[in-house]
Amino acid sequence: MGLVKAICISEKKGTQKTFVKEANFIKNHGIENDAHAGDWHRQVSFLASEVILAFNARGAEVRDGAFGENLIIEGLDLASLPLGSRLKCQDVEFELTQIGKDCQVRCQIYHKMGDCIMPTNGVFARVIKGGKIRVGAEIRCESSK
């Protein structure tokens, strides 16, 4: 079981996301008012807080949402879960659809650090069942394929 440490959204793609205490997750769409929401396989993005902390320990100094992630989760090794795994947080259910992503344009973080954690640790999902999630909520893997 894990814990939601941060929820982040943005109005435009290609920008860092900003922290919100609560968000509405819409079935087959993503987070209400987030630029990455839509009818596709990467409606919501996740990063493990432990990965971000380790990256910051190397001198990155990144804030929540700096990688464009929507949910920062503590206590779950997200990148090790198989595709198709189901996560549940409060009433919201997710299906993992992609692990990692190619960074087409090198961001400021990459230029500073010579590395980025999204290609290996970013996890993406579709919203299977909608609802609200608040920071501090528990999240768990319901099933894995």
VOTI-397603 format. One line per 2 residues: their letters; for each residue x, y, z of N, C-alpha, C, CB. Coordinates in Angstrom, 3 decimals, padded with zeros to 6 digits, m for minus. Glycine has a CB too. Example, Ala and Ser with C-alpha at 12.3 -4.5 7.8 and 13.67 -1.06 7.14 Angstrom:
# VOTI-397603
AS> 013.190:m005.690:007.800:012.300:m004.500:007.800:013.200:m003.300:007.800:011.308:m004.473:009.046 | 012.850:m002.250:007.080:013.670:m001.060:007.140:012.900:000.030:007.870:014.084:m000.598:005.725
//
This chain:
# VOTI-397603
MG> 000.841:m001.177:000.000:000.000:000.000:000.000:000.889:001.243:000.000:m000.959:m000.004:001.219 | 000.408:002.281:m000.667:001.142:003.527:m000.755:000.309:004.693:m000.273:001.600:003.769:m002.168
LV> 000.903:005.868:m000.390:000.276:007.099:000.079:000.444:008.180:m000.986:000.888:007.557:001.437 | m000.630:008.919:m001.274:m000.565:010.034:m002.213:000.104:011.210:m001.505:m001.994:010.424:m002.739
KA> 001.313:011.554:m001.946:002.077:012.651:m001.346:001.765:013.987:m002.015:003.573:012.363:m001.438 | 001.439:013.959:m003.315:001.139:015.200:m004.037:000.264:014.899:m005.246:002.441:015.910:m004.479
IC> m000.568:015.868:m005.585:m001.367:015.858:m006.819:m000.989:017.134:m007.554:m002.945:015.777:m006.530 | m000.684:017.010:m008.849:m000.246:018.171:m009.632:m000.975:018.213:m010.967:001.282:018.134:m009.859
IS> m001.338:019.420:m011.393:m002.005:019.613:m012.686:m001.409:020.830:m013.387:m003.542:019.785:m012.501 | m001.667:020.921:m014.696:m001.247:022.097:m015.461:m002.288:022.406:m016.522:000.144:021.874:m016.110
EK> m002.354:023.675:m016.899:m003.297:024.107:m017.931:m002.771:023.833:m019.324:m003.601:025.582:m017.782 | m001.427:023.802:m019.479:m000.809:023.618:m020.790:000.174:022.458:m020.759:m000.101:024.902:m021.240
KG> 000.287:021.760:m021.876:001.302:020.727:m022.013:002.676:021.388:m022.118:001.020:019.831:m023.252 | 003.698:020.655:m021.691:005.054:021.169:m021.805:005.448:022.118:m020.687:005.213:021.857:m023.106
TQ> 004.604:022.240:m019.677:004.924:023.097:m018.536:004.957:022.252:m017.272:003.895:024.255:m018.396 | 005.631:022.770:m016.256:005.626:022.080:m014.979:004.228:022.181:m014.376:006.696:022.672:m014.018
KT> 003.861:021.154:m013.641:002.537:021.138:m013.021:002.592:021.783:m011.641:002.001:019.695:m012.916 | 001.433:022.230:m011.156:001.362:022.853:m009.849:000.539:021.991:m008.894:000.764:024.260:m009.957
FV> 000.886:022.079:m007.625:000.278:021.291:m006.565:m001.162:021.712:m006.310:001.088:021.414:m005.290 | m002.042:020.707:m006.134:m003.405:020.929:m005.656:m003.674:019.915:m004.542:m004.461:020.793:m006.828
KE> m004.537:020.262:m003.602:m004.815:019.366:m002.471:m005.759:018.234:m002.837:m005.399:020.150:m001.320 | m006.575:018.470:m003.863:m007.595:017.500:m004.262:m007.846:017.646:m005.747:m008.912:017.695:m003.457
AN> m008.202:016.543:m006.398:m008.526:016.612:m007.827:m009.663:015.652:m008.142:m007.283:016.283:m008.695 | m010.390:016.000:m009.196:m011.470:015.156:m009.695:m010.958:014.357:m010.890:m012.714:016.010:m010.087
FI> m011.045:013.039:m010.798:m010.590:012.139:m011.848:m011.813:011.647:m012.614:m009.771:010.942:m011.258 | m011.772:011.825:m013.931:m012.917:011.522:m014.785:m012.648:010.236:m015.561:m013.210:012.698:m015.756
KN> m013.593:009.321:m015.508:m013.475:008.033:m016.201:m013.159:008.248:m017.678:m014.774:007.212:m016.049 | m012.191:007.472:m018.185:m011.767:007.508:m019.587:m011.317:008.895:m020.056:m012.894:007.029:m020.463
HG> m010.888:009.741:m019.121:m010.459:011.089:m019.494:m009.196:011.540:m018.749:m011.581:012.071:m019.228 | m009.180:011.421:m017.438:m008.043:011.883:m016.654:m008.475:012.870:m015.597:m006.997:012.509:m017.551
IE> m007.572:013.787:m015.252:m007.862:014.751:m014.198:m008.540:015.988:m014.788:m006.569:015.145:m013.452 | m009.634:016.368:m014.175:m010.345:017.581:m014.589:m009.383:018.775:m014.533:m011.594:017.834:m013.680
ND> m009.370:019.560:m015.593:m008.536:020.768:m015.728:m007.046:020.493:m015.909:m008.719:021.633:m014.524 | m006.659:019.268:m016.265:m005.254:018.979:m016.550:m005.057:018.872:m018.058:m004.800:017.671:m015.841
AH> m003.994:019.465:m018.551:m003.727:019.517:m019.994:m003.522:018.140:m020.623:m002.509:020.364:m020.253 | m003.094:017.143:m019.854:m002.828:015.823:m020.424:m004.042:014.896:m020.419:m001.708:015.171:m019.673
AG> m005.145:015.355:m019.866:m006.359:014.549:m019.867:m006.882:014.416:m021.291:m007.434:015.170:m018.946 | m007.566:013.317:m021.551:m008.153:013.095:m022.871:m008.341:011.616:m023.127:m007.280:013.710:m023.964
DW> m008.824:011.314:m024.293:m009.119:009.930:m024.661:m007.863:009.263:m025.227:m010.279:009.871:m025.691 | m006.947:008.878:m024.331:m005.721:008.212:m024.748:m005.184:007.388:m023.591:m004.667:009.235:m025.231
HR> m004.060:006.728:m023.790:m003.560:005.784:m022.792:m002.730:006.414:m021.675:m002.744:004.750:m023.468 | m002.392:007.692:m021.778:m001.589:008.363:m020.747:m002.383:009.484:m020.091:m000.286:008.921:m021.351
QV> m003.540:009.150:m019.541:m004.419:010.148:m018.936:m003.864:010.699:m017.628:m005.784:009.551:m018.694 | m003.156:009.847:m016.868:m002.614:010.237:m015.570:m001.187:009.700:m015.471:m003.507:009.700:m014.392
SF> m000.272:010.522:m014.951:001.115:010.076:m014.776:001.463:010.004:m013.292:002.093:011.024:m015.511 | 002.305:009.026:m012.969:002.720:008.764:m011.588:004.234:008.761:m011.495:002.148:007.420:m011.084
LA> 004.755:009.184:m010.362:006.160:009.000:m010.003:006.216:008.605:m008.531:007.004:010.301:m010.279 | 007.165:007.747:m008.198:007.369:007.362:m006.807:008.140:008.469:m006.091:008.127:006.005:m006.708
SE> 007.690:008.842:m004.906:008.367:009.908:m004.157:009.801:009.513:m003.813:007.591:010.237:m002.870 | 010.060:008.235:m003.599:011.400:007.778:m003.269:012.376:008.035:m004.414:011.377:006.297:m002.924
VI> 011.899:007.900:m005.647:012.738:008.155:m006.826:013.065:009.650:m006.921:012.024:007.669:m008.128 | 012.073:010.492:m006.667:012.289:011.940:m006.701:013.268:012.349:m005.601:010.946:012.700:m006.539
LA> 013.102:011.811:m004.399:014.007:012.126:m003.288:015.446:011.718:m003.613:013.538:011.422:m002.003 | 015.624:010.544:m004.202:016.966:010.082:m004.573:017.567:010.988:m005.648:016.918:008.619:m005.072
FN> 016.755:011.434:m006.590:017.217:012.325:m007.648:017.625:013.676:m007.053:016.117:012.513:m008.722 | 016.829:014.168:m006.112:017.167:015.432:m005.439:018.437:015.294:m004.606:016.005:015.889:m004.545
AR> 018.666:014.130:m004.042:019.878:013.907:m003.251:021.139:014.031:m004.114:019.829:012.525:m002.587 | 020.971:013.859:m005.421:022.078:014.013:m006.367:022.255:015.475:m006.802:021.844:013.127:m007.596
GA> 021.396:016.372:m006.283:021.542:017.791:m006.588:020.508:018.365:m007.534:022.866:018.022:m007.153 | 019.469:017.622:m007.850:018.483:018.091:m008.831:017.633:019.261:m008.329:017.576:016.952:m009.219
EV> 017.230:019.243:m007.086:016.413:020.306:m006.500:015.101:020.530:m007.260:017.206:021.599:m006.462 | 014.387:019.443:m007.562:013.109:019.575:m008.273:011.951:019.610:m007.280:012.919:018.411:m009.276
RD> 010.891:020.303:m007.671:009.676:020.414:m006.875:008.626:019.449:m007.412:009.140:021.867:m006.884 | 007.566:019.263:m006.635:006.447:018.445:m007.087:005.922:018.991:m008.410:005.321:018.410:m006.022
GA> 005.712:018.116:m009.378:005.180:018.496:m010.681:006.231:018.889:m011.702:004.237:019.614:m010.514 | 007.506:018.916:m011.312:008.574:019.366:m012.216:008.731:018.469:m013.440:009.890:019.427:m011.469
FG> 008.396:017.189:m013.301:008.526:016.258:m014.419:007.218:016.116:m015.195:008.979:014.895:m013.915 | 006.219:016.896:m014.824:004.909:016.793:m015.464:004.070:015.676:m014.877:005.071:016.577:m016.948
EN> 004.471:015.170:m013.705:003.737:014.069:m013.087:002.485:014.589:m012.386:004.634:013.313:m012.088 | 001.438:013.762:m012.417:000.190:014.117:m011.760:000.143:013.651:m010.310:m000.972:013.533:m012.520
LI> 000.565:012.420:m010.071:000.489:011.857:m008.729:001.873:011.415:m008.265:m000.496:010.674:m008.691 | 002.251:011.851:m007.081:003.493:011.403:m006.456:003.087:010.455:m005.339:004.365:012.617:m005.911
IE> 003.582:009.232:m005.427:003.167:008.165:m004.525:004.347:007.685:m003.686:002.562:006.996:m005.315 | 004.134:007.569:m002.402:005.151:007.034:m001.488:004.780:005.594:m001.120:005.278:007.924:m000.200
GL> 005.777:004.712:m001.145:005.571:003.361:m000.640:005.177:002.309:m001.655:004.558:003.400:000.379 | 005.080:002.644:m002.927:004.796:001.662:m003.985:005.889:001.745:m005.033:003.394:001.905:m004.631
DL> 006.445:000.611:m005.405:007.444:000.568:m006.477:006.694:000.518:m007.805:008.414:m000.672:m006.319 | 006.225:001.666:m008.232:005.343:001.771:m009.396:005.951:001.197:m010.663:004.981:003.206:m009.630
AS> 007.227:001.496:m010.923:007.862:001.086:m012.178:008.048:m000.424:m012.270:009.204:001.770:m012.325 | 007.894:m001.142:m011.167:008.046:m002.598:m011.209:006.718:m003.314:m011.443:008.669:m003.091:m009.917
LP> 005.613:m002.583:m011.402:004.305:m003.204:m011.624:004.121:m003.528:m013.102:003.170:m002.279:m011.132 | 003.527:m004.670:m013.405:003.296:m004.996:m014.818:002.194:m004.149:m015.442:002.945:m006.464:m014.959
LG> 002.286:m003.951:m016.752:001.221:m003.258:m017.470:m000.086:m003.998:m017.240:001.539:m003.155:m018.989 | m001.155:m003.252:m017.143:m002.460:m003.845:m016.874:m002.800:m003.902:m015.400:m002.517:m005.217:m017.445
SR> m001.821:m003.607:m014.534:m002.093:m003.600:m013.097:m003.174:m002.579:m012.784:m000.810:m003.292:m012.293 | m003.982:m002.887:m011.786:m005.044:m001.974:m011.360:m004.674:m001.369:m010.019:m006.412:m002.704:m011.271
LK> m004.770:m000.050:m009.943:m004.543:000.681:m008.706:m005.865:001.282:m008.261:m003.456:001.784:m008.887 | m006.072:001.309:m006.947:m007.287:001.919:m006.414:m006.907:002.915:m005.337:m008.256:000.846:m005.852
CQ> m007.513:004.110:m005.425:m007.292:005.180:m004.448:m008.636:005.839:m004.186:m006.227:006.230:m004.958 | m009.119:005.730:m002.952:m010.460:006.168:m002.607:m011.418:005.476:m003.582:m010.595:007.745:m002.671
DV> m012.267:006.189:m004.292:m013.184:005.542:m005.236:m012.589:005.397:m006.629:m014.471:006.325:m005.322 | m011.433:005.997:m006.877:m010.841:006.049:m008.210:m010.048:004.780:m008.494:m009.938:007.283:m008.351
EF> m010.205:004.272:m009.723:m009.455:003.099:m010.155:m008.698:003.424:m011.437:m010.396:001.887:m010.367 | m007.468:002.917:m011.510:m006.580:003.144:m012.647:m006.125:001.815:m013.221:m005.364:003.996:m012.235
EL> m005.787:001.826:m014.512:m005.134:000.689:m015.160:m003.820:001.189:m015.744:m006.050:000.047:m016.274 | m002.692:000.571:m015.330:m001.387:000.974:m015.837:m001.270:000.622:m017.316:m000.259:000.304:m015.030
TQ> m000.848:001.592:m018.114:m000.783:001.417:m019.566:000.613:001.581:m020.148:m001.698:002.389:m020.225 | 001.514:002.246:m019.424:002.854:002.498:m019.968:003.818:002.768:m018.811:002.838:003.705:m020.972
IG> 005.033:002.239:m018.953:006.095:002.525:m017.995:007.217:003.194:m018.765:006.594:001.223:m017.261 | 007.594:004.371:m018.298:008.631:005.148:m018.976:008.088:005.871:m020.192:009.779:004.247:m019.386
KD> 008.874:006.853:m020.649:008.501:007.564:m021.879:009.752:008.198:m022.461:007.400:008.647:m021.607 | 009.747:008.332:m023.758:010.850:009.006:m024.430:010.677:010.505:m024.268:010.920:008.615:m025.931
CQ> 011.723:011.151:m023.822:011.698:012.614:m023.734:012.186:013.160:m025.075:012.591:013.144:m022.534 | 011.272:013.685:m025.873:011.601:014.178:m027.204:012.475:015.429:m027.139:010.326:014.473:m027.983
VR> 012.163:016.287:m026.178:012.919:017.527:m026.007:013.578:017.454:m024.638:011.996:018.808:m026.141 | 014.847:017.727:m024.591:015.565:017.692:m023.315:015.157:018.894:m022.467:017.105:017.682:m023.544
CQ> 014.637:018.604:m021.276:014.154:019.656:m020.385:015.309:020.281:m019.603:013.100:019.096:m019.418 | 014.991:021.325:m018.854:015.991:022.004:m018.038:016.600:021.064:m017.007:015.374:023.209:m017.342
IY> 015.788:020.161:m016.484:016.288:019.195:m015.499:017.365:018.319:m016.133:015.131:018.318:m014.949 | 017.108:017.848:m017.352:018.094:017.007:m018.043:019.387:017.781:m018.292:017.520:016.487:m019.379
HK> 019.261:019.008:m018.714:020.454:019.811:m018.997:021.273:020.069:m017.726:020.053:021.146:m019.640 | 020.600:020.213:m016.597:021.312:020.426:m015.339:021.961:019.140:m014.831:020.360:020.977:m014.284
MG> 021.211:018.021:m014.916:021.641:016.773:m014.290:022.278:015.773:m015.258:020.471:016.130:m013.623 | 022.028:015.963:m016.571:022.496:014.977:m017.542:021.689:013.706:m017.494:023.945:014.660:m017.309
DC> 020.520:013.773:m016.874:019.680:012.597:m016.667:018.256:013.065:m016.393:020.216:011.713:m015.492 | 017.313:012.154:m016.580:015.914:012.406:m016.255:015.332:011.093:m015.749:015.111:012.956:m017.501
IM> 014.406:011.155:m014.810:013.841:009.928:m014.255:012.562:009.464:m014.950:013.564:010.124:m012.801 | 011.951:010.299:m015.761:010.712:009.897:m016.439:010.898:008.735:m017.418:010.136:011.078:m017.177
PT> 011.984:008.676:m018.182:012.118:007.559:m019.136:012.137:006.169:m018.486:013.380:007.737:m019.933 | 012.550:006.075:m017.244:012.610:004.771:m016.581:011.626:004.622:m015.434:013.991:004.530:m016.072
NG> 011.185:005.708:m014.853:010.355:005.633:m013.650:008.969:006.247:m013.775:011.058:006.290:m012.542 | 008.706:006.964:m014.846:007.366:007.513:m015.048:006.399:006.394:m015.380:007.366:008.574:m016.166
VF> 005.242:006.395:m014.748:004.225:005.376:m014.968:002.947:006.091:m015.380:004.003:004.491:m013.689 | 002.266:005.519:m016.370:001.072:006.153:m016.921:m000.120:005.210:m016.831:001.307:006.577:m018.379
AR> m001.313:005.806:m016.719:m002.515:005.003:m016.548:m003.731:005.676:m017.161:m002.761:004.734:m015.081 | m004.747:004.843:m017.352:m006.077:005.309:m017.742:m006.949:005.295:m016.494:m006.696:004.417:m018.886
VI> m007.941:006.177:m016.449:m008.899:006.185:m015.350:m010.034:005.223:m015.709:m009.444:007.636:m015.074 | m010.165:004.168:m014.914:m011.201:003.153:m015.137:m012.492:003.522:m014.416:m010.712:001.774:m014.668
KG> m012.346:004.120:m013.240:m013.499:004.582:m012.462:m013.131:005.935:m011.864:m013.900:003.545:m011.334 | m013.991:006.907:m012.047:m013.713:008.264:m011.605:m014.069:008.530:m010.155:m014.441:009.217:m012.461
GK> m013.678:009.730:m009.704:m013.967:010.168:m008.353:m012.935:011.200:m007.917:m013.988:008.973:m007.384 | m012.961:011.540:m006.652:m012.019:012.530:m006.111:m010.922:011.836:m005.314:m012.756:013.560:m005.221
IR> m009.721:012.438:m005.379:m008.590:011.991:m004.575:m008.018:013.208:m003.869:m007.502:011.278:m005.452 | m007.706:013.038:m002.589:m007.070:014.080:m001.782:m005.648:013.654:m001.438:m007.885:014.360:m000.489
VG> m004.769:014.605:m001.277:m003.423:014.327:m000.796:m003.548:013.643:000.564:m002.560:015.640:m000.701 | m002.749:012.615:000.784:m002.787:011.844:002.021:m003.586:010.559:001.915:m003.350:012.679:003.112
AE> m004.287:010.375:000.796:m005.095:009.164:000.614:m004.200:007.940:000.401:m006.057:009.334:m000.583 | m004.702:006.787:000.806:m003.997:005.535:000.562:m004.284:005.066:m000.858:m004.411:004.453:001.594
IR> m003.280:004.447:m001.481:m003.424:003.868:m002.808:m002.830:002.468:m002.760:m002.728:004.750:m003.904 | m003.477:001.548:m003.427:m002.987:000.167:m003.404:m003.160:m000.499:m004.757:m003.714:m000.641:m002.330
CE> m002.337:m001.494:m004.976:m002.454:m002.306:m006.183:m003.512:m003.371:m005.917:m001.074:m002.954:m006.585 | m004.584:m003.331:m006.691:m005.677:m004.283:m006.542:m005.385:m005.589:m007.273:m006.975:m003.678:m007.056
SS> m004.733:m005.482:m008.405:m004.412:m006.681:m009.180:m003.262:m006.368:m010.119:m005.648:m007.187:m009.974 | m002.541:m007.409:m010.483:m001.494:m007.257:m011.484:m001.548:m008.479:m012.371:m000.077:m007.082:m010.833
K> m001.221:m008.261:m013.624:m001.292:m009.337:m014.612:000.011:m010.077:m014.667:m001.647:m008.796:m015.992
//
